[in-house]
Amino acid sequence: MMESILHLIEQYGYLLILFGVMAESMGVPLPGETILIAAGILVQRGSLDLGDVLLLGILGAVIGDQIGYWVGREGGRPFVLRFGRYVFITPARLGRAEAFFDRHGGKAVFLARFFSGLRVFGALVAGTSRMRWSTFVIYNALGGAVWATVAVLAGYFLGSSLHVVERWTGQASVLLLVLAVLALVLYLAYRWVLRHPEGVKAAFERIGGRRVYVFLESPMGLWLRRRLSPNRVYG
């Protein structure tokens, strides 16, 4: 599939990125994530511009979700089920999506972006459940921006290993989101430690971490701290 999508993007360019992602976000079961990953691969090859791909991917996700939301809100559940059957929206699938939204509320709009089975239904369910538009649009914009960026960068950084990309397509955005969150947590923890050195020292001493503190004060430890300091930049 990836080779076919790469060929289509090379043929139709940015239009396929925008409208392919938009259609999936509206509720049409198209491989929006795969389109963005393929676009990232083409960015790495020099065929597309990274900024343009990111902008159009985010716009497609956000605009498509807005359309899906209003279709669900104005048409209601009966309308979605009546016409959704033509795009494989069944009562069982819609019911599972509704249960997910009931459990997670507004966060579900953001989280649904990273699961292919929910991404198609997310905006429609938000509309049928009559979620406040102001709540929806915030989570919609955040989810669309993060999802599109992660998918494009997955293709960009893994583009030289196409077999790896194909193996992880459909799961790449979830994996990279987890890694991004983990990196953010570690970074925030590191910054907190820098701002509270005395508290960290006291905590280490209380729990028997004297050896760790001694290492950090040693020449090697001081060198490591200087290298990792956000206030210093090394080439």
ROSE-4610 file (N, C-alpha, C; in Angstrom, 1 decimal, always signed):
// ROSE-4610
residu = [M/M/M/M/M/M/E/E/E/S/S/S/I/I/I/L/L/L/H/H/H/L/L/L/I/I/I/E/E/E/Q/Q/Q/Y/Y/Y/G/G/G/Y/Y/Y/L/L/L/L/L/L/I/I/I/L/L/L/F/F/F/G/G/G/V/V/V/M/M/M/A/A/A/E/E/E/S/S/S/M/M/M/G/G/G/V/V/V/P/P/P/L/L/L/P/P/P/G/G/G/E/E/E/T/T/T/I/I/I/L/L/L/I/I/I/A/A/A/A/A/A/G/G/G/I/I/I/L/L/L/V/V/V/Q/Q/Q/R/R/R/G/G/G/S/S/S/L/L/L/D/D/D/L/L/L/G/G/G/D/D/D/V/V/V/L/L/L/L/L/L/L/L/L/G/G/G/I/I/I/L/L/L/G/G/G/A/A/A/V/V/V/I/I/I/G/G/G/D/D/D/Q/Q/Q/I/I/I/G/G/G/Y/Y/Y/W/W/W/V/V/V/G/G/G/R/R/R/E/E/E/G/G/G/G/G/G/R/R/R/P/P/P/F/F/F/V/V/V/L/L/L/R/R/R/F/F/F/G/G/G/R/R/R/Y/Y/Y/V/V/V/F/F/F/I/I/I/T/T/T/P/P/P/A/A/A/R/R/R/L/L/L/G/G/G/R/R/R/A/A/A/E/E/E/A/A/A/F/F/F/F/F/F/D/D/D/R/R/R/H/H/H/G/G/G/G/G/G/K/K/K/A/A/A/V/V/V/F/F/F/L/L/L/A/A/A/R/R/R/F/F/F/F/F/F/S/S/S/G/G/G/L/L/L/R/R/R/V/V/V/F/F/F/G/G/G/A/A/A/L/L/L/V/V/V/A/A/A/G/G/G/T/T/T/S/S/S/R/R/R/M/M/M/R/R/R/W/W/W/S/S/S/T/T/T/F/F/F/V/V/V/I/I/I/Y/Y/Y/N/N/N/A/A/A/L/L/L/G/G/G/G/G/G/A/A/A/V/V/V/W/W/W/A/A/A/T/T/T/V/V/V/A/A/A/V/V/V/L/L/L/A/A/A/G/G/G/Y/Y/Y/F/F/F/L/L/L/G/G/G/S/S/S/S/S/S/L/L/L/H/H/H/V/V/V/V/V/V/E/E/E/R/R/R/W/W/W/T/T/T/G/G/G/Q/Q/Q/A/A/A/S/S/S/V/V/V/L/L/L/L/L/L/L/L/L/V/V/V/L/L/L/A/A/A/V/V/V/L/L/L/A/A/A/L/L/L/V/V/V/L/L/L/Y/Y/Y/L/L/L/A/A/A/Y/Y/Y/R/R/R/W/W/W/V/V/V/L/L/L/R/R/R/H/H/H/P/P/P/E/E/E/G/G/G/V/V/V/K/K/K/A/A/A/A/A/A/F/F/F/E/E/E/R/R/R/I/I/I/G/G/G/G/G/G/R/R/R/R/R/R/V/V/V/Y/Y/Y/V/V/V/F/F/F/L/L/L/E/E/E/S/S/S/P/P/P/M/M/M/G/G/G/L/L/L/W/W/W/L/L/L/R/R/R/R/R/R/R/R/R/L/L/L/S/S/S/P/P/P/N/N/N/R/R/R/V/V/V/Y/Y/Y/G/G/G]
num = [1/1/1/2/2/2/3/3/3/4/4/4/5/5/5/6/6/6/7/7/7/8/8/8/9/9/9/10/10/10/11/11/11/12/12/12/13/13/13/14/14/14/15/15/15/16/16/16/17/17/17/18/18/18/19/19/19/20/20/20/21/21/21/22/22/22/23/23/23/24/24/24/25/25/25/26/26/26/27/27/27/28/28/28/29/29/29/30/30/30/31/31/31/32/32/32/33/33/33/34/34/34/35/35/35/36/36/36/37/37/37/38/38/38/39/39/39/40/40/40/41/41/41/42/42/42/43/43/43/44/44/44/45/45/45/46/46/46/47/47/47/48/48/48/49/49/49/50/50/50/51/51/51/52/52/52/53/53/53/54/54/54/55/55/55/56/56/56/57/57/57/58/58/58/59/59/59/60/60/60/61/61/61/62/62/62/63/63/63/64/64/64/65/65/65/66/66/66/67/67/67/68/68/68/69/69/69/70/70/70/71/71/71/72/72/72/73/73/73/74/74/74/75/75/75/76/76/76/77/77/77/78/78/78/79/79/79/80/80/80/81/81/81/82/82/82/83/83/83/84/84/84/85/85/85/86/86/86/87/87/87/88/88/88/89/89/89/90/90/90/91/91/91/92/92/92/93/93/93/94/94/94/95/95/95/96/96/96/97/97/97/98/98/98/99/99/99/100/100/100/101/101/101/102/102/102/103/103/103/104/104/104/105/105/105/106/106/106/107/107/107/108/108/108/109/109/109/110/110/110/111/111/111/112/112/112/113/113/113/114/114/114/115/115/115/116/116/116/117/117/117/118/118/118/119/119/119/120/120/120/121/121/121/122/122/122/123/123/123/124/124/124/125/125/125/126/126/126/127/127/127/128/128/128/129/129/129/130/130/130/131/131/131/132/132/132/133/133/133/134/134/134/135/135/135/136/136/136/137/137/137/138/138/138/139/139/139/140/140/140/141/141/141/142/142/142/143/143/143/144/144/144/145/145/145/146/146/146/147/147/147/148/148/148/149/149/149/150/150/150/151/151/151/152/152/152/153/153/153/154/154/154/155/155/155/156/156/156/157/157/157/158/158/158/159/159/159/160/160/160/161/161/161/162/162/162/163/163/163/164/164/164/165/165/165/166/166/166/167/167/167/168/168/168/169/169/169/170/170/170/171/171/171/172/172/172/173/173/173/174/174/174/175/175/175/176/176/176/177/177/177/178/178/178/179/179/179/180/180/180/181/181/181/182/182/182/183/183/183/184/184/184/185/185/185/186/186/186/187/187/187/188/188/188/189/189/189/190/190/190/191/191/191/192/192/192/193/193/193/194/194/194/195/195/195/196/196/196/197/197/197/198/198/198/199/199/199/200/200/200/201/201/201/202/202/202/203/203/203/204/204/204/205/205/205/206/206/206/207/207/207/208/208/208/209/209/209/210/210/210/211/211/211/212/212/212/213/213/213/214/214/214/215/215/215/216/216/216/217/217/217/218/218/218/219/219/219/220/220/220/221/221/221/222/222/222/223/223/223/224/224/224/225/225/225/226/226/226/227/227/227/228/228/228/229/229/229/230/230/230/231/231/231/232/232/232/233/233/233/234/234/234/235/235/235]
x = [+0.8/+0.0/+0.9/+1.9/+2.8/+3.3/+3.8/+4.3/+3.2/+2.0/+0.9/+0.6/+0.6/+0.3/+1.4/+2.7/+3.8/+3.6/+3.2/+3.1/+1.9/+0.8/-0.3/+0.0/+0.8/+1.2/+2.2/+3.1/+4.0/+3.2/+2.0/+1.2/+0.3/-0.3/-1.3/-0.8/+0.3/+0.9/+0.2/+0.2/-0.4/-1.9/-2.5/-4.0/-4.4/-3.7/-4.0/-3.8/-2.8/-2.5/-3.7/-4.0/-5.1/-6.4/-6.9/-8.2/-8.3/-7.2/-7.2/-7.4/-6.6/-6.7/-8.0/-8.5/-9.8/-10.9/-10.9/-12.0/-12.0/-10.8/-10.8/-11.4/-11.0/-11.5/-13.0/-13.6/-15.0/-15.8/-15.1/-15.8/-15.6/-14.9/-14.6/-13.4/-13.5/-12.4/-11.3/-10.5/-9.3/-8.1/-6.9/-5.7/-5.0/-5.6/-5.0/-3.7/-3.5/-2.2/-1.1/-1.5/-0.5/-0.1/-1.1/-0.9/+0.2/+0.0/+1.0/+2.3/+2.4/+3.7/+4.4/+3.6/+4.2/+4.7/+3.9/+4.3/+5.6/+5.8/+7.1/+8.2/+8.0/+9.0/+9.5/+8.5/+8.8/+9.5/+9.2/+9.9/+11.4/+11.6/+13.0/+13.8/+13.0/+13.6/+13.8/+13.3/+13.4/+12.3/+11.2/+10.2/+9.1/+9.0/+8.0/+8.6/+7.9/+8.4/+7.8/+8.6/+8.2/+7.1/+7.3/+6.4/+5.0/+5.0/+3.8/+3.0/+3.8/+3.1/+2.5/+3.2/+2.7/+1.4/+1.5/+0.4/-0.8/-0.7/-1.8/-2.4/-1.5/-1.9/-2.8/-2.3/-3.0/-4.4/-4.3/-5.6/-6.6/-6.1/-7.0/-7.7/-6.9/-7.4/-8.4/-8.1/-9.0/-10.2/-10.1/-11.3/-12.2/-11.6/-12.4/-13.2/-12.5/-13.2/-14.4/-14.2/-15.2/-16.5/-16.2/-17.3/-18.0/-17.2/-17.8/-18.6/-18.1/-18.8/-20.2/-20.3/-21.5/-22.5/-21.9/-22.8/-23.4/-22.6/-23.1/-24.1/-23.8/-24.7/-26.0/-26.0/-27.2/-28.0/-27.3/-28.0/-28.4/-27.7/-28.0/-27.6/-27.8/-27.3/-28.1/-29.4/-30.1/-29.5/-29.2/-28.6/-27.2/-26.4/-25.1/-25.2/-26.1/-26.2/-26.8/-27.8/-28.4/-27.4/-26.6/-25.7/-24.3/-24.0/-22.7/-22.4/-23.5/-23.3/-22.5/-22.6/-21.9/-20.4/-20.0/-18.6/-18.2/-18.9/-18.6/-18.8/-19.6/-20.0/-21.2/-21.0/-22.0/-22.5/-23.7/-24.1/-23.1/-22.5/-21.6/-20.3/-19.8/-18.6/-18.9/-20.1/-20.5/-20.7/-21.3/-21.5/-20.2/-19.2/-17.9/-17.3/-17.4/-16.8/-17.6/-18.9/-19.7/-19.3/-19.0/-18.6/-17.3/-16.4/-15.1/-15.2/-16.1/-16.3/-17.0/-17.9/-18.6/-17.6/-16.5/-15.6/-14.6/-14.2/-13.1/-13.6/-14.8/-15.3/-14.5/-14.2/-13.5/-12.1/-11.4/-10.1/-10.2/-11.4/-11.6/-11.3/-11.7/-11.4/-9.9/-9.1/-7.7/-7.2/-7.6/-7.1/-7.5/-8.7/-9.2/-8.3/-7.6/-6.8/-5.7/-5.3/-4.1/-4.5/-5.8/-6.3/-7.1/-6.6/-7.3/-8.7/-9.1/-10.4/-11.4/-10.8/-11.7/-11.6/-10.5/-10.3/-11.4/-11.9/-13.0/-14.3/-14.5/-15.8/-15.7/-14.5/-14.4/-15.2/-15.1/-15.9/-17.4/-17.8/-19.2/-19.8/-19.1/-19.6/-19.7/-18.7/-18.7/-19.9/-20.3/-21.5/-22.8/-22.9/-24.1/-24.4/-23.3/-23.4/-23.6/-23.6/-23.8/-22.8/-21.6/-20.5/-20.4/-20.1/-20.0/-18.9/-19.3/-18.3/-17.0/-17.1/-15.9/-15.0/-15.5/-14.7/-14.1/-15.0/-14.6/-13.4/-13.6/-12.6/-11.2/-11.1/-9.8/-9.1/-9.8/-9.2/-9.0/-9.9/-9.7/-8.5/-8.2/-7.0/-5.8/-5.8/-4.6/-4.3/-5.3/-5.2/-4.7/-5.3/-5.0/-3.5/-3.1/-1.7/-0.7/-0.9/+0.1/+0.1/-1.1/-1.2/-0.5/-0.8/-0.3/+1.2/+1.7/+3.2/+3.9/+3.3/+4.0/+4.0/+2.9/+2.8/+3.8/+3.9/+4.8/+6.3/+6.6/+8.0/+8.3/+7.3/+7.6/+8.1/+7.4/+7.8/+9.2/+9.4/+10.6/+11.8/+11.8/+12.9/+13.1/+12.0/+12.1/+12.0/+12.0/+11.8/+12.8/+14.0/+15.1/+14.9/+14.0/+13.7/+12.2/+11.9/+10.5/+9.8/+10.5/+9.9/+9.5/+10.3/+10.0/+8.7/+8.7/+7.5/+6.2/+6.3/+5.1/+4.7/+5.6/+5.3/+4.6/+5.0/+4.5/+3.3/+3.0/+1.9/+0.6/-0.1/-1.3/-1.0/+0.3/+0.7/+1.8/+2.4/+3.5/+3.1/+2.0/+1.6/+1.5/+0.9/+0.8/+2.1/+3.0/+4.3/+5.1/+5.1/+5.8/+5.2/+3.9/+3.3/+3.7/+3.8/+4.3/+5.7/+6.6/+8.0/+8.1/+7.2/+7.3/+6.9/+5.8/+5.4/+6.5/+7.1/+8.1/+9.3/+9.7/+10.8/+10.5/+9.2/+8.8/+8.8/+8.4/+8.4/+9.8/+10.7/+12.1/+12.8/+12.4/+13.0/+12.5/+11.2/+10.6/+11.2/+11.4/+12.0/+13.5/+14.2/+15.6/+15.6/+14.7/+14.6/+14.3/+13.4/+13.0/+14.2/+15.0/+16.2/+17.2/+17.3/+18.2/+17.8/+16.5/+16.0/+15.9/+16.0/+15.9/+17.1/+18.4/+19.5/+19.6/+19.3/+19.4/+18.4/+17.2/+16.2/+16.5/+17.1/+17.5/+18.6/+19.6/+20.7/+20.2/+19.2/+18.7/+17.9/+17.2/+16.5/+17.4/+18.5/+19.4/+20.1/+20.4/+21.0/+20.1/+18.8/+17.8/+17.6/+17.6/+17.4/+18.7/+19.8/+21.0/+21.7/+21.4/+21.9/+23.2/+23.9/+25.2/+26.1/+26.2/+27.2/+26.8/+25.5/+25.1/+25.5/+25.3/+25.6/+27.1/+27.9/+29.4/+29.8/+29.2/+29.5/+29.2/+28.1/+27.7/+28.6/+29.3/+30.2/+31.6/+31.9/+33.2/+33.5/+34.7/+35.0/+34.2/+34.0/+33.2/+31.7/+31.2/+29.8/+29.6/+30.6/+30.5/+30.6/+31.4/+31.5/+30.1/+29.5/+28.2/+27.1/+27.1/+26.1/+26.3/+27.5/+27.8/+27.3/+27.5/+27.1/+25.6/+24.9/+23.5/+22.7/+23.5/+22.8/+22.1/+20.8/+20.1/+20.6/+21.5/+22.1/+23.4/+23.8/+25.1/+24.8/+25.4/+25.2/+26.6/+26.7/+27.9/+27.7/+28.7/+28.6/+29.0]
y = [-1.2/+0.0/+1.3/+1.2/+2.4/+2.9/+2.0/+2.3/+3.0/+2.4/+3.0/+4.4/+4.7/+6.0/+7.0/+6.5/+7.3/+7.8/+6.8/+7.2/+8.2/+8.0/+8.9/+10.3/+10.4/+11.7/+12.4/+11.6/+12.2/+12.7/+12.0/+12.4/+13.6/+13.6/+14.7/+15.7/+15.4/+16.4/+16.7/+18.0/+18.5/+18.3/+18.3/+18.1/+16.8/+15.8/+14.5/+14.5/+15.1/+15.2/+15.9/+17.1/+17.9/+17.2/+16.7/+16.2/+14.7/+14.0/+12.6/+12.6/+13.5/+13.6/+14.2/+15.1/+15.8/+14.8/+13.9/+13.0/+11.9/+11.4/+10.5/+11.1/+12.4/+13.0/+13.3/+13.4/+13.6/+12.3/+11.1/+9.9/+8.9/+9.2/+8.3/+7.5/+6.1/+5.3/+5.3/+6.3/+6.4/+6.3/+5.9/+5.8/+7.1/+8.0/+9.4/+9.3/+8.4/+8.4/+7.9/+6.9/+6.4/+7.5/+8.3/+9.4/+10.4/+10.7/+11.6/+11.0/+9.7/+9.0/+9.0/+8.7/+8.7/+10.1/+11.1/+12.5/+12.8/+12.3/+12.5/+11.8/+10.7/+10.0/+10.8/+11.4/+12.3/+13.6/+14.1/+15.2/+14.9/+13.7/+13.3/+13.1/+12.7/+12.5/+13.8/+14.9/+16.2/+16.5/+15.7/+16.0/+16.9/+17.0/+17.9/+18.8/+19.9/+20.8/+20.4/+20.3/+19.9/+20.8/+22.1/+23.0/+23.0/+22.8/+22.7/+21.4/+20.3/+19.1/+19.1/+19.7/+19.8/+20.7/+21.8/+22.8/+22.1/+21.5/+20.9/+19.7/+18.9/+17.8/+18.2/+19.3/+19.8/+20.4/+21.2/+21.8/+20.7/+19.7/+18.6/+17.9/+17.7/+17.0/+17.9/+19.1/+20.0/+20.4/+20.7/+21.0/+19.8/+18.7/+17.5/+17.1/+17.3/+17.0/+18.0/+19.2/+20.2/+19.8/+19.4/+19.0/+17.7/+16.8/+15.6/+15.9/+16.8/+17.2/+17.8/+18.7/+19.3/+18.3/+17.3/+16.3/+15.5/+15.1/+14.3/+15.1/+16.4/+17.2/+17.5/+17.9/+18.3/+17.1/+16.0/+14.8/+13.9/+13.8/+12.9/+11.5/+10.6/+9.2/+8.5/+8.7/+8.0/+8.3/+9.6/+10.0/+9.4/+9.4/+8.8/+7.3/+6.6/+5.1/+4.9/+5.7/+5.5/+5.6/+6.7/+6.9/+6.4/+6.2/+5.7/+4.3/+3.5/+2.1/+2.1/+3.2/+3.2/+3.4/+3.8/+4.0/+3.1/+2.0/+0.9/+1.4/+2.3/+2.7/+1.9/+0.9/+0.0/+0.4/-0.1/+0.2/-0.3/-1.4/-2.0/-1.1/-0.7/+0.2/+1.6/+2.1/+3.4/+3.3/+2.2/+2.0/+1.9/+1.2/+1.2/+2.6/+3.3/+4.7/+5.5/+5.4/+6.1/+5.8/+4.5/+4.0/+4.7/+4.7/+5.4/+6.8/+7.5/+9.0/+9.1/+8.2/+8.3/+8.2/+7.4/+7.2/+8.4/+9.0/+9.9/+11.4/+11.6/+13.0/+13.7/+15.0/+15.8/+15.2/+14.5/+14.0/+12.9/+12.3/+11.3/+11.9/+13.1/+13.8/+13.8/+14.1/+14.1/+12.7/+11.8/+10.4/+9.6/+9.9/+9.1/+9.3/+10.5/+10.8/+9.7/+9.0/+8.1/+6.7/+6.4/+5.0/+5.0/+4.2/+4.2/+3.7/+2.8/+2.4/+3.4/+4.5/+5.5/+6.8/+7.0/+8.3/+8.6/+7.6/+7.9/+8.3/+7.8/+8.1/+9.3/+9.7/+10.7/+11.9/+12.6/+13.9/+13.6/+12.5/+12.2/+11.9/+11.2/+10.8/+12.1/+12.9/+14.2/+15.0/+15.0/+15.7/+15.1/+13.7/+13.1/+13.2/+13.2/+13.3/+14.8/+15.7/+17.1/+17.7/+17.3/+17.9/+19.4/+20.2/+21.7/+21.9/+22.8/+23.0/+23.6/+24.5/+25.1/+24.1/+23.1/+22.0/+21.2/+20.8/+20.0/+20.6/+21.9/+22.5/+22.6/+22.8/+22.8/+21.5/+20.4/+19.1/+18.7/+19.1/+18.8/+19.4/+20.7/+21.4/+20.8/+20.5/+19.9/+18.5/+17.7/+16.3/+16.3/+17.2/+17.2/+17.7/+18.7/+19.2/+18.2/+17.5/+16.6/+15.3/+14.8/+13.6/+13.8/+14.9/+15.1/+15.3/+16.0/+16.2/+14.9/+14.1/+12.8/+11.9/+11.8/+10.9/+11.4/+12.7/+13.2/+12.9/+13.2/+13.0/+11.5/+10.7/+9.2/+8.8/+9.3/+9.0/+9.7/+10.9/+11.6/+10.9/+10.5/+9.9/+8.4/+7.7/+6.3/+6.0/+7.1/+6.9/+6.1/+6.0/+5.2/+3.7/+3.4/+2.0/+1.7/+1.6/+1.5/+0.3/-0.8/-2.0/-1.8/-1.0/-0.8/+0.1/+1.1/+2.0/+1.2/+0.3/-0.5/-1.4/-1.9/-2.8/-2.0/-0.8/+0.0/+1.0/+1.0/+1.9/+1.5/+2.4/+2.2/+2.2/+2.0/+2.0/+3.1/+3.6/+4.5/+5.8/+6.3/+7.6/+7.3/+6.1/+5.8/+5.6/+4.9/+4.6/+5.9/+6.8/+8.0/+9.0/+8.9/+9.8/+9.4/+8.1/+7.6/+8.0/+7.9/+8.3/+9.8/+10.5/+12.0/+12.4/+11.7/+12.0/+11.6/+10.5/+10.0/+11.0/+11.5/+12.4/+13.7/+14.2/+15.4/+15.2/+14.1/+13.9/+13.9/+13.2/+13.1/+14.5/+15.3/+16.7/+17.5/+17.5/+18.3/+17.9/+16.6/+16.1/+16.6/+16.6/+17.1/+18.6/+19.4/+20.8/+21.1/+20.2/+20.4/+20.1/+19.1/+18.8/+20.0/+20.6/+21.7/+22.9/+23.1/+24.2/+24.0/+22.7/+22.4/+21.5/+21.9/+21.1/+20.7/+21.7/+21.4/+20.3/+20.5/+19.5/+18.1/+18.0/+16.8/+16.2/+17.0/+16.5/+16.0/+16.7/+16.2/+14.9/+14.8/+13.5/+12.4/+12.6/+11.5/+11.1/+12.0/+11.7/+10.9/+11.3/+10.6/+9.1/+8.9/+7.5/+6.8/+7.2/+6.5/+6.7/+7.9/+8.2/+9.0/+8.9/+9.6/+9.4/+8.1/+7.8/+8.5/+8.6/+9.3/+10.8/+11.4/+12.8/+13.0/+12.1/+12.2/+12.1/+11.2/+11.1/+12.4/+13.0/+14.3/+15.4/+15.4/+16.4/+16.1/+14.9/+14.5/+15.2/+15.2/+15.8/+15.3/+13.9/+13.4/+13.8/+13.9/+14.3/+15.8/+16.6/+18.0/+18.2/+17.4/+17.5/+17.1/+16.0/+15.6/+16.6/+17.2/+18.3/+19.5/+19.8/+21.0/+20.6/+19.4/+19.0/+19.0/+18.6/+18.5/+19.8/+20.8/+22.1/+22.7/+23.1/+23.8/+25.2/+25.7/+27.0/+27.0/+25.8/+25.7/+25.0/+25.4/+24.8/+24.4/+23.1/+22.6/+22.2/+22.4/+22.0/+20.5]
z = [+0.0/+0.0/+0.0/+0.8/+0.9/-0.5/-1.3/-2.6/-3.4/-3.4/-4.2/-3.7/-2.4/-1.9/-2.2/-2.2/-2.6/-4.0/-4.9/-6.3/-6.5/-5.7/-5.9/-5.4/-4.3/-3.8/-4.8/-5.4/-6.4/-7.6/-7.9/-9.0/-8.7/-7.5/-7.2/-6.2/-5.6/-4.7/-3.5/-3.1/-1.8/-1.8/-2.9/-2.9/-2.3/-2.6/-2.0/-0.5/+0.0/+1.4/+2.1/+1.6/+2.2/+2.2/+1.0/+0.9/+1.4/+1.3/+1.9/+3.4/+4.0/+5.5/+5.9/+5.1/+5.4/+5.3/+4.3/+4.1/+5.2/+5.6/+6.7/+8.0/+8.2/+9.4/+9.4/+8.2/+8.1/+8.4/+8.3/+8.5/+7.4/+6.3/+5.2/+5.5/+5.5/+5.9/+4.9/+4.8/+4.0/+4.9/+4.4/+5.2/+5.4/+6.2/+6.4/+7.0/+8.0/+8.7/+7.7/+6.9/+5.9/+4.9/+4.5/+3.6/+4.2/+5.4/+6.1/+6.2/+6.6/+6.7/+5.3/+4.3/+2.9/+2.5/+2.9/+2.7/+3.4/+4.6/+5.3/+4.6/+4.0/+3.3/+2.1/+1.4/+0.3/+0.7/+1.8/+2.4/+2.5/+3.1/+3.3/+2.0/+0.9/-0.4/-1.1/-0.6/-1.2/-2.2/-2.3/-3.2/-2.7/-1.4/-0.8/+0.3/+0.6/+1.7/+3.0/+4.0/+5.3/+5.9/+5.8/+6.4/+5.7/+4.4/+3.6/+4.0/+4.1/+4.4/+5.8/+6.8/+8.1/+8.2/+7.5/+7.5/+6.9/+5.7/+5.0/+5.8/+6.4/+7.2/+8.4/+9.1/+10.2/+9.8/+8.7/+8.2/+7.8/+7.1/+6.7/+7.9/+8.9/+10.1/+10.8/+11.0/+11.8/+11.0/+9.7/+8.9/+8.7/+8.4/+8.3/+9.5/+10.7/+12.0/+12.2/+11.8/+12.0/+11.2/+9.9/+9.1/+9.7/+10.1/+10.7/+12.0/+12.8/+14.0/+13.6/+12.7/+12.3/+11.6/+10.9/+10.3/+11.4/+12.4/+13.6/+14.4/+14.6/+15.5/+14.8/+13.5/+12.9/+12.4/+12.0/+11.5/+12.6/+13.7/+14.7/+14.4/+15.4/+15.3/+14.2/+14.0/+12.9/+11.5/+11.3/+10.0/+9.8/+10.9/+10.8/+10.4/+11.1/+10.8/+9.5/+9.0/+7.8/+6.6/+6.6/+5.5/+5.8/+7.1/+7.4/+6.9/+6.7/+6.2/+4.9/+4.1/+2.8/+3.0/+4.2/+4.5/+5.7/+5.8/+6.8/+8.2/+8.5/+9.9/+10.3/+11.1/+11.6/+13.0/+13.4/+14.8/+15.8/+15.6/+16.6/+16.7/+15.6/+15.6/+16.2/+15.8/+16.4/+17.9/+18.3/+19.7/+20.5/+20.0/+20.7/+20.8/+19.7/+19.7/+20.8/+20.8/+21.8/+23.2/+23.5/+24.8/+25.2/+24.2/+24.5/+24.8/+24.1/+24.4/+25.7/+26.1/+27.4/+28.5/+28.4/+29.4/+29.5/+28.4/+28.4/+28.1/+27.8/+27.5/+26.5/+26.7/+25.7/+25.3/+26.3/+26.0/+24.9/+24.7/+23.7/+22.3/+22.1/+20.8/+20.5/+21.5/+21.3/+21.1/+22.0/+22.0/+20.8/+20.3/+19.1/+17.9/+17.8/+16.7/+16.5/+17.6/+17.5/+17.4/+17.2/+17.0/+15.7/+14.8/+13.5/+13.5/+14.5/+14.6/+15.1/+15.8/+16.4/+15.6/+14.8/+14.2/+13.2/+12.5/+11.5/+12.2/+13.4/+14.1/+15.1/+15.4/+16.5/+16.4/+15.3/+15.1/+15.0/+14.3/+14.2/+15.6/+16.4/+17.7/+18.6/+18.5/+19.3/+18.9/+17.6/+17.2/+17.6/+17.5/+17.9/+19.4/+20.2/+21.6/+22.0/+21.0/+21.3/+22.3/+22.1/+22.9/+22.5/+23.5/+23.3/+22.2/+21.2/+20.2/+20.7/+21.7/+22.2/+22.8/+23.4/+24.0/+22.8/+21.9/+20.8/+20.0/+19.7/+18.8/+19.4/+20.7/+21.4/+21.3/+21.7/+21.6/+20.2/+19.3/+17.9/+17.3/+17.6/+17.1/+17.7/+19.0/+19.6/+19.0/+19.0/+18.5/+17.0/+16.2/+14.8/+14.6/+15.3/+15.2/+15.6/+16.8/+17.3/+16.4/+16.0/+15.2/+13.9/+13.2/+11.8/+11.9/+12.9/+13.1/+13.4/+14.3/+14.6/+13.4/+12.6/+11.5/+10.4/+10.1/+9.1/+9.5/+10.8/+11.2/+11.3/+11.5/+11.5/+10.1/+9.1/+7.7/+7.4/+7.9/+7.6/+8.2/+9.4/+10.1/+9.8/+9.4/+9.1/+7.6/+6.8/+5.3/+4.6/+5.1/+4.5/+4.7/+5.6/+5.9/+5.6/+4.4/+4.0/+4.6/+4.7/+5.2/+6.7/+7.4/+8.8/+8.9/+8.0/+8.0/+7.7/+6.7/+6.4/+7.5/+8.3/+9.4/+10.5/+10.7/+11.8/+11.4/+10.2/+9.8/+10.5/+11.0/+11.9/+13.3/+13.7/+15.1/+15.4/+14.3/+14.5/+15.3/+15.1/+15.8/+17.3/+17.6/+19.0/+19.7/+19.0/+19.6/+19.8/+18.7/+18.8/+19.8/+20.0/+21.0/+22.4/+22.6/+23.9/+24.2/+23.1/+23.3/+23.5/+22.8/+23.0/+24.4/+24.9/+26.3/+27.3/+27.1/+28.0/+27.9/+26.8/+26.6/+27.4/+27.2/+27.9/+29.4/+29.9/+31.3/+31.9/+31.1/+31.6/+31.5/+30.5/+30.4/+31.5/+31.8/+32.9/+34.3/+34.4/+35.7/+35.8/+34.7/+34.7/+35.0/+34.4/+34.7/+36.2/+36.7/+38.1/+39.0/+38.7/+39.5/+39.5/+38.3/+38.2/+39.0/+39.2/+39.9/+41.4/+41.8/+43.3/+43.7/+43.5/+43.8/+45.3/+46.1/+47.6/+48.0/+47.5/+47.8/+47.3/+46.1/+45.6/+46.4/+46.8/+47.6/+48.9/+49.6/+50.8/+50.6/+49.5/+49.3/+49.1/+48.3/+48.1/+49.4/+50.2/+51.5/+52.4/+52.4/+53.2/+52.7/+51.4/+50.9/+50.7/+51.2/+51.0/+49.6/+49.0/+47.7/+47.8/+48.9/+49.0/+47.9/+47.5/+46.4/+45.1/+44.8/+43.6/+43.7/+44.9/+45.0/+44.9/+45.5/+45.4/+44.0/+43.2/+41.8/+41.0/+41.3/+40.7/+41.0/+42.2/+42.5/+42.1/+41.5/+41.1/+39.7/+39.3/+38.0/+36.8/+36.8/+35.8/+35.9/+37.1/+37.3/+37.0/+37.3/+37.0/+35.4/+34.8/+33.3/+32.7/+33.2/+32.7/+32.9/+34.1/+34.4/+33.5/+33.2/+32.3/+30.9/+30.4/+29.1/+28.9/+30.0/+29.9/+30.3/+30.7/+31.1/+29.9/+30.1/+29.0/+28.7/+29.6/+29.4/+28.6/+28.3/+27.5/+26.2/+25.1/+23.8/+23.3/+22.9/+22.3/+20.9/+20.1/+18.7/+18.5]
